[in-house]
Amino acid sequence: MKVKEMIDALNLKLLTKDVSEDALYADVEGGYASDLLSNAMGQAKPGEVWVTMQGHQNVAAVASLIGLSAVIVAGDGPVAEDTLHKANMNDVVVLATEEPAFSVIGKLYDLGVGK
C-alpha cells in the first residue's frame, strides 16, 4: 500500500503540504504504535507508519531518522507548527485523524498493513 492510498482509505488529513510526491507514494511496509519516542526509535522500522498522539517536533526528527513512511497523529492531538516545519524540511509525511489510535491501528490492519 502507498501512503497516498492509506490517506484516502482512512480519510486522513495531510498536515505536511510541502512533502514530495515520492513521499506520498512511498510504500507502507508495516506499522508501529507508541507514544514514547524512545520506543519508536528502538522498535519502529524504515517504511513503517507510526501511530501516536504526540505532535511535538521530536516526532518529525525520529520519523526522519528512522525513515518512516508516515506519522499519524491520532485522537485529534495537537501538532505544533515547528513539527510541521521540520517534517516538511525532511520530507516526512505527517497525517492527522480525530479517531483514537486503537481504531486507526485496526483499520490499518484491515487494509493489510502489517500482515
N, C-alpha and C positions, 0 to 999 in steps of 0.2 A: 504494500500500500504506500502511496505517496503522501507527503504532508498535505498537499492541496486536497486530495481525496478525503483525508481524515477531517480536515477543516469543514468540508462540505457535508460529510456524513454525520458529523456531530454538531453541526451548526455553531462552530466556534468563532469567536471574534478575533480577528487578526490585529494585534496591537502594534507589531513592528511593521510599519508601512514601507520601510526602505530596504527590506531584505531583497536579495537577488532572486531571480526566477529559479536558479539552481537550488536555492534553499527551500523554496516552495515545492519543488518537485523531487526532493530528496526522499529516499526510501525510509520508511519507518520499520525498523527491524525488530522491535520489541518495545517493552515499556518498563518504567521503574516509578514507584510511588514512595515518596518520603518528604517530610518537611524539614529534615535535618540535612544541611548542606554537606556535612562530613559523611553521612550515609551515602548520599548521591555521589560524592567524589570517590568513595571506595567501592561502590557496588554498581552504579549505572555504567552502561557500555556505549561506545560510539554507535550512532544510528538509532538509539532508542529515543522514545518520547518520555519526558519526565513530568509526572503529575504531582503538583504541590500546591500549597496555599500561600507560599512565600512569594513576595513581589519586590524584594529589595535588590539592589544592583549586583550583589554577590551571586544571585541566581544566574544572571547573564554570564558572569565570569566562569562559574562552574560549568554551565552548558557549553560554553565556547571551549574551555579546557578539555572537556571530555569528548566533544564532537557529537553532541546530541542532535537529533533531527529537529526537535522542538521541545518547548516547555509549555505545559498547560497549567495556568493558574486557575484552580477550581474554587468553588464556593464564593464566587464574586469577591475574592480577595483583592485588596488594593495593589496596584502595580505602580511603583514610583517612576516619575519621568526620567530620572537618571538611569533607571534599569532599562527603559526602552531605548534611551540614547546609546548606552553601552551595547545593548543587544543589536541595534541597527548597525553600529560600527563594526561588530564582529560577526555579522550575518547570522544571528541567532533568531529563529522564529519564536516569538512569544505570543501565546494564544490565551484567551480567557473564556470562562463559562460561569454561569450562575449555579450550575449543578454541583452537588458535592462530589468530592474526589471518588467516593465509593461508586457512584453512578457512572462517572466518566470511565473509570477503570473497567467496569462491567461492560460498558458499550464498546470500549476498545477491544476487549476480549471477544465480544460477539462479532466484531469486524475482522477477527483473525489475527490481531496484533498479539504477539507473544505465544502463539500456538505452535 
